Amino acid sequence: MKNKLFIFMMCITLVFTFVACAQKTENSEKTDTKESVETTDNSEDTKEDTATEESKEETVDESVTKLADKQVFVKPDFVKALIDGKTDYDNFVVAEVTWGEAKDSPDYLKEHIPGAIHFNTDLVEEGPVWNYRAPLEIEKNILANGVTSDTFVLIYGPDLPGASRVAQCMLYMGVKNVKILDGGLNAWKNAGYETEEGEVKPNTAEEFGVEVPAHPEYVLSLEDVQNKLKDSNFRLVSIRSEEEWKGETSGYSYIPKAGEPKGAVWGKSGEGNSGMEYYVNDDGTVKDFADIEAMWKEQGFDTSNELSFYCGTGWRAALPWLMMYEHGYDSTLFDGGWNEWQMHDELEAQVGDPKDPNFEILTVKDLPNDKALK
C-alpha cells in the first residue's frame, strides 16, 4: 500500500513539474519574440532616420551643385564644389576677367581662385569702336584659353561690367554654360575659401563645336538699331550715368561728343563710366531682379517691351542683358553703343533729359567736340 501511495505521489509531482516547465518555456518564447519585435522595430526606425539624414544631405548638396538652365549668377559654395569635382561639370574653366594682360591686373597675380586663368577683355573686342571682334577671331582666342561650346565657364573679376561683357560674348558665340561668381573674389574670400598667387597658364582646345556666332540674335548692329527704333514697342535702353544721360559728358576720355541716340530711354547705371550701383549691392552681388523691374517701370518701360541695352562701349549694358537672360526674357545688346553712334555725323542725337526744358535734338555733326572725360 505504501509503495502504491509513493508511486502515485511521484506521478503527481512529475505532472506539476512538466506543466510548470511548459509555462516557463512559453513565457520565455513570448518574451524572446517581444524583444525580437522591439529590436526589429528599432532597427527599422534607425534605417528610416539614416535614410532621412542621407536624403537631407543629398538635398543640401543638390542645392549647391545643381543649377537652373539659364542661371548666370552663382554663389561661392557652388564654385568651391565645382573646383573640388563635386558637380556634374567636369569640363570647366574658371577665369578672372580684366582689361590687359595678367601682369596688368590689379590683383590676379597676388591672389585668385585656385586654378583660375586670366582672361583679357581685348580678346573679345577691339578699338576704336570697341565692338566685338569678328566671330572667327573670337573663336580662335577663346579656344586658346581652353573654351569650347561644351565647356562650363565660370567668370569673375574686380570689374563686374568687364566680366559681364565677356560672359555675354561667350553666350553669343555659343558657349552653353556661362556663369558669374556673384560678389566676385571678395565673396569667395568672405566664404572662408583660400586663394593662390601666380599665373595659371590655360590649356588649349582644338574645335569649338558649333558655327559661330551661334546666337547672332543676341546682338544688334548700328543698322539694326536704326530700323528697330521705328517699332513702337522697341526700347533702346541707356545704361549710363546721369551726367552721360543728360549730355554733360561723354563719360570717356576718347569719346569727344556727349548725348544719346534719338529715342533712347534711361535705364540708369551708377557713378562714372563703370559704376553700377542701381544694379549691384554694396557687397558686389547683383540686386533682386524685381527691384530692377520696378526701377524700369518708373522710367517708363518694362519687360513687355522689346529691350535693347547699350552704354558707351558695351560693358555696363551687358549686365542687365544677363539679368534678362537669367530670368527667361529675350533682349539684345546694342554693341556699338554711344561710341559708335557719335561717329556718324548724319545720325540724330538727343541732348538732355526729355523731361527737362533744355532738351534738344541735334545731328551728331552739330554736337560740340569738347565733352570727353577730363
C-alpha positions as CSV (number, residue, x, y, z in Angstrom):
1,M,0.0,0.0,0.0
2,K,2.8,2.4,0.9
3,N,4.5,1.6,-2.4
4,K,1.4,2.4,-4.4
5,L,0.9,5.7,-2.5
6,F,4.6,6.6,-3.1
7,I,4.3,5.8,-6.8
8,F,1.1,7.9,-7.0
9,M,2.7,10.9,-5.3
10,M,5.7,10.7,-7.7
11,C,3.4,10.8,-10.7
12,I,1.6,13.9,-9.4
13,T,4.9,15.6,-8.8
14,L,6.1,14.8,-12.4
15,V,2.9,16.2,-13.8
16,F,3.2,19.5,-12.0
17,T,6.8,19.8,-12.9
18,F,6.1,19.2,-16.6
19,V,3.3,21.8,-16.6
20,A,5.5,24.4,-14.9
21,C,8.3,23.9,-17.3
22,A,6.0,24.2,-20.3
23,Q,4.6,27.5,-18.9
24,K,8.1,28.8,-18.4
25,T,9.1,27.9,-21.9
26,E,6.0,29.6,-23.3
27,N,6.7,32.7,-21.3
28,S,10.3,32.7,-22.4
29,E,9.3,32.3,-26.1
30,K,6.8,35.2,-25.7
31,T,9.5,37.3,-24.1
32,D,12.0,36.5,-26.8
33,T,9.5,37.2,-29.5
34,K,8.6,40.6,-28.0
35,E,12.3,41.6,-27.6
36,S,12.9,40.4,-31.2
37,V,10.0,42.6,-32.4
38,E,11.2,45.6,-30.4
39,T,14.7,45.1,-31.8
40,T,13.4,44.9,-35.3
41,D,11.2,48.0,-34.9
42,N,14.2,49.9,-33.5
43,S,16.3,48.7,-36.4
44,E,13.7,50.0,-38.9
45,D,13.5,53.3,-37.1
46,T,17.3,53.6,-37.3
47,K,17.1,52.8,-41.0
48,E,14.4,55.4,-41.5
49,D,16.4,58.0,-39.6
50,T,19.6,57.2,-41.5
51,A,17.7,57.4,-44.8
52,T,16.2,60.8,-43.8
53,E,19.6,62.1,-42.9
54,E,21.1,60.9,-46.2
55,S,18.1,62.5,-48.0
56,K,18.8,65.7,-46.2
57,E,22.5,65.6,-47.2
58,E,21.6,64.9,-50.8
59,T,19.2,67.9,-50.8
60,V,21.8,70.2,-49.4
61,D,24.4,69.0,-51.9
62,E,21.9,69.4,-54.8
63,S,21.1,73.0,-53.7
64,V,24.7,73.8,-54.1
65,T,25.6,71.8,-57.2
66,K,22.5,71.9,-59.4
67,L,21.8,75.0,-61.4
68,A,18.8,76.2,-63.4
69,D,19.2,76.0,-67.1
70,K,19.9,79.7,-67.7
71,Q,21.2,80.7,-64.2
72,V,24.0,83.2,-64.6
73,F,25.0,84.3,-61.1
74,V,26.3,81.6,-58.7
75,K,27.4,81.5,-55.1
76,P,30.9,80.8,-53.7
77,D,29.8,77.4,-52.4
78,F,29.0,76.3,-55.9
79,V,32.3,77.4,-57.2
80,K,34.1,75.5,-54.5
81,A,32.1,72.4,-55.3
82,L,33.0,72.9,-59.0
83,I,36.7,73.1,-58.5
84,D,36.6,70.2,-56.0
85,G,35.0,67.9,-58.6
86,K,31.7,67.7,-56.7
87,T,29.4,68.8,-59.5
88,D,28.3,67.3,-62.8
89,Y,30.5,69.7,-64.7
90,D,33.9,68.1,-65.2
91,N,34.9,70.1,-68.3
92,F,35.3,73.6,-66.9
93,V,37.4,76.8,-67.0
94,V,37.5,79.3,-64.2
95,A,38.6,82.8,-65.4
96,E,39.4,86.1,-63.8
97,V,38.5,88.8,-66.3
98,T,40.2,92.2,-66.6
99,W,41.4,94.5,-69.2
100,G,45.0,93.9,-70.2
101,E,47.4,91.1,-69.5
102,A,47.8,89.2,-66.3
103,K,50.6,91.5,-65.2
104,D,48.3,94.5,-65.6
105,S,45.5,93.1,-63.4
106,P,45.2,94.9,-60.1
107,D,45.1,91.6,-58.1
108,Y,45.3,88.5,-60.2
109,L,49.0,87.7,-59.6
110,K,48.6,88.4,-55.9
111,E,45.5,86.3,-55.3
112,H,42.9,84.4,-57.3
113,I,40.6,81.4,-57.1
114,P,42.7,78.3,-57.2
115,G,43.2,77.2,-60.8
116,A,41.7,80.4,-62.3
117,I,43.3,81.6,-65.6
118,H,43.5,85.3,-66.5
119,F,41.3,86.4,-69.4
120,N,41.9,89.8,-71.2
121,T,38.8,91.6,-72.4
122,D,40.8,92.6,-75.5
123,L,40.4,89.0,-76.7
124,V,36.7,89.6,-77.5
125,E,36.6,93.3,-78.5
126,E,38.8,95.9,-80.2
127,G,39.1,99.6,-80.8
128,P,38.4,102.2,-81.9
129,V,34.7,101.4,-81.8
130,W,35.2,98.6,-79.2
131,N,32.7,96.3,-80.8
132,Y,33.1,92.6,-80.6
133,R,35.8,91.2,-82.8
134,A,35.0,89.1,-85.8
135,P,33.4,85.8,-84.7
136,L,36.2,83.7,-86.1
137,E,38.8,85.8,-84.3
138,I,37.0,85.5,-81.0
139,E,36.7,81.7,-81.6
140,K,40.5,81.5,-82.0
141,N,41.1,83.5,-78.9
142,I,38.7,81.5,-76.6
143,L,40.0,78.2,-78.0
144,A,43.5,79.3,-76.9
145,N,42.0,79.6,-73.4
146,G,40.5,76.1,-73.4
147,V,36.9,77.1,-74.1
148,T,34.6,75.3,-76.5
149,S,30.8,75.3,-76.8
150,D,30.6,72.5,-74.2
151,T,33.0,74.0,-71.7
152,F,31.5,75.1,-68.4
153,V,32.9,78.7,-68.0
154,L,32.9,80.4,-64.6
155,I,33.8,84.1,-64.7
156,Y,34.6,86.7,-62.1
157,G,36.6,89.9,-61.9
158,P,37.2,93.1,-60.0
159,D,35.1,94.9,-62.6
160,L,31.6,93.3,-62.9
161,P,30.8,95.1,-66.2
162,G,34.0,93.7,-67.7
163,A,33.2,90.2,-66.5
164,S,29.6,90.7,-67.8
165,R,30.9,91.8,-71.2
166,V,32.9,88.6,-71.6
167,A,30.1,86.4,-70.3
168,Q,27.6,87.9,-72.8
169,C,30.1,87.4,-75.6
170,M,30.6,83.8,-74.8
171,L,26.9,83.1,-74.8
172,Y,26.6,85.0,-78.1
173,M,29.4,82.8,-79.5
174,G,27.6,79.6,-78.4
175,V,29.1,78.5,-75.1
176,K,26.2,76.7,-73.4
177,N,27.1,77.2,-69.8
178,V,28.5,80.6,-68.7
179,K,28.3,81.7,-65.1
180,I,29.5,84.6,-63.0
181,L,30.6,84.4,-59.4
182,D,28.1,86.7,-57.6
183,G,30.1,89.1,-55.5
184,G,33.4,88.2,-57.1
185,L,36.6,87.4,-55.3
186,N,35.5,89.2,-52.1
187,A,32.5,86.8,-51.8
188,W,34.9,83.9,-52.3
189,K,37.2,85.1,-49.5
190,N,34.3,86.1,-47.2
191,A,33.1,82.5,-47.5
192,G,36.4,81.4,-46.0
193,Y,37.9,79.9,-49.1
194,E,41.6,80.1,-49.9
195,T,43.3,81.9,-52.8
196,E,46.5,81.3,-54.7
197,E,49.1,83.5,-56.3
198,G,51.0,83.5,-59.6
199,E,49.7,82.9,-63.1
200,V,47.9,79.8,-64.2
201,K,48.5,79.0,-67.9
202,P,45.4,77.9,-69.8
203,N,45.0,74.7,-71.7
204,T,44.1,75.0,-75.3
205,A,41.2,73.4,-77.3
206,E,41.0,72.5,-80.9
207,E,37.4,72.6,-82.0
208,F,34.8,75.0,-80.8
209,G,31.9,72.6,-81.7
210,V,29.4,74.9,-83.3
211,E,29.3,77.5,-86.1
212,V,30.0,81.0,-84.7
213,P,28.3,83.1,-83.6
214,A,25.7,80.5,-82.5
215,H,23.4,83.3,-81.3
216,P,23.6,86.3,-83.6
217,E,20.2,87.4,-82.3
218,Y,21.7,88.4,-79.0
219,V,23.5,91.4,-80.6
220,L,22.2,94.4,-82.6
221,S,24.3,96.4,-85.1
222,L,24.0,100.1,-85.7
223,E,21.8,99.5,-88.7
224,D,19.7,97.1,-86.8
225,V,19.0,99.7,-84.1
226,Q,18.1,102.4,-86.6
227,N,15.4,100.0,-88.0
228,K,14.2,98.8,-84.7
229,L,13.6,102.4,-83.4
230,K,10.7,102.6,-85.9
231,D,8.9,99.9,-83.9
232,S,6.6,101.4,-81.2
233,N,7.3,98.5,-78.8
234,F,11.1,98.7,-79.1
235,R,13.0,100.5,-76.3
236,L,16.7,101.4,-76.7
237,V,17.8,101.5,-73.1
238,S,20.8,103.6,-72.0
239,I,22.8,102.0,-69.1
240,R,24.8,105.2,-68.4
241,S,25.3,107.7,-65.6
242,E,23.1,110.7,-65.1
243,E,25.8,113.0,-66.4
244,E,26.1,111.0,-69.6
245,W,22.3,110.7,-70.0
246,K,22.0,114.5,-69.7
247,G,24.8,115.1,-72.2
248,E,27.1,116.8,-69.7
249,T,30.0,114.5,-70.5
250,S,30.6,111.6,-72.9
251,G,32.0,109.6,-69.9
252,Y,35.1,108.6,-71.8
253,S,38.5,110.2,-72.5
254,Y,38.4,109.1,-76.1
255,I,34.8,110.0,-76.9
256,P,34.6,113.7,-77.8
257,K,30.8,114.1,-78.1
258,A,28.1,113.8,-75.5
259,G,24.4,112.8,-75.9
260,E,22.3,109.8,-76.6
261,P,20.8,108.2,-79.7
262,K,17.5,109.8,-80.5
263,G,14.6,107.9,-79.0
264,A,16.6,106.3,-76.1
265,V,15.2,105.8,-72.7
266,W,17.2,105.8,-69.5
267,G,17.9,102.6,-67.6
268,K,20.4,104.2,-65.2
269,S,23.7,102.6,-64.1
270,G,25.6,104.3,-61.3
271,E,28.6,106.7,-60.8
272,G,31.0,107.5,-63.6
273,N,31.6,105.3,-66.6
274,S,31.7,102.0,-64.7
275,G,29.6,102.3,-61.6
276,M,26.5,100.0,-61.4
277,E,25.0,101.0,-58.1
278,Y,21.5,100.8,-59.4
279,Y,22.1,97.1,-60.3
280,V,24.6,95.9,-57.7
281,N,24.5,95.8,-53.9
282,D,27.2,97.3,-51.7
283,D,28.8,93.8,-51.3
284,G,29.1,93.4,-55.1
285,T,26.3,91.0,-55.5
286,V,23.6,91.7,-58.1
287,K,20.3,93.2,-56.9
288,D,17.0,91.3,-56.9
289,F,15.5,91.4,-60.4
290,A,12.2,92.5,-59.1
291,D,13.8,95.7,-57.9
292,I,15.3,96.2,-61.3
293,E,11.9,95.8,-63.0
294,A,10.4,98.3,-60.6
295,M,13.1,100.8,-61.4
296,W,12.5,100.3,-65.1
297,K,8.7,100.8,-64.8
298,E,9.4,104.1,-63.1
299,Q,11.5,105.0,-66.1
300,G,8.6,104.3,-68.5
301,F,9.4,100.8,-69.9
302,D,9.2,97.2,-68.7
303,T,9.9,93.6,-69.8
304,S,6.8,93.6,-72.0
305,N,8.7,95.9,-74.3
306,E,11.4,94.7,-76.7
307,L,14.5,95.9,-74.9
308,S,18.0,96.5,-76.3
309,F,20.7,97.7,-73.9
310,Y,23.7,99.9,-74.6
311,C,26.2,102.1,-72.8
312,G,29.4,103.7,-74.0
313,T,31.1,100.6,-75.4
314,G,29.1,97.6,-74.2
315,W,30.4,96.7,-70.7
316,R,27.7,98.1,-68.5
317,A,24.9,97.2,-70.8
318,A,25.9,93.5,-70.7
319,L,24.8,93.2,-67.0
320,P,21.1,93.9,-67.5
321,W,21.2,91.8,-70.6
322,L,22.5,88.9,-68.5
323,M,19.8,89.5,-65.9
324,M,17.1,89.4,-68.5
325,Y,18.6,86.2,-69.9
326,E,18.7,84.5,-66.5
327,H,15.0,85.3,-65.9
328,G,13.9,83.9,-69.3
329,Y,13.4,87.2,-71.2
330,D,14.7,87.8,-74.7
331,S,16.7,91.1,-75.2
332,T,19.6,92.4,-77.2
333,L,22.8,94.3,-76.7
334,F,23.5,97.3,-79.0
335,D,27.2,96.5,-79.3
336,G,28.4,99.8,-80.6
337,G,26.6,102.0,-78.1
338,W,27.1,105.7,-77.9
339,N,30.7,105.5,-79.1
340,E,29.7,104.1,-82.5
341,W,26.6,106.3,-82.8
342,Q,28.6,109.6,-82.3
343,M,31.0,108.6,-85.1
344,H,28.2,109.1,-87.7
345,D,27.5,112.8,-88.4
346,E,24.2,112.1,-90.1
347,L,22.6,110.5,-87.1
348,E,20.3,112.3,-84.8
349,A,21.1,112.6,-81.1
350,Q,19.2,113.8,-78.0
351,V,20.9,116.1,-75.5
352,G,19.4,116.4,-72.0
353,D,16.7,114.6,-70.3
354,P,13.4,114.6,-72.4
355,K,11.6,115.8,-69.3
356,D,13.8,118.9,-69.0
357,P,13.0,122.2,-70.7
358,N,16.5,122.4,-72.2
359,F,16.1,119.1,-74.0
360,E,17.0,119.2,-77.7
361,I,17.6,117.1,-80.8
362,L,20.7,117.7,-82.9
363,T,22.5,115.8,-85.6
364,V,25.8,114.3,-84.5
365,K,27.8,116.7,-86.6
366,D,26.3,119.7,-84.7
367,L,27.3,118.3,-81.3
368,P,30.3,120.0,-79.6
369,N,33.6,118.1,-79.5
370,D,34.6,119.1,-76.0
371,K,32.7,116.6,-73.9
372,A,35.4,114.0,-73.4
373,L,36.0,113.0,-69.8
374,K,38.8,115.1,-68.5
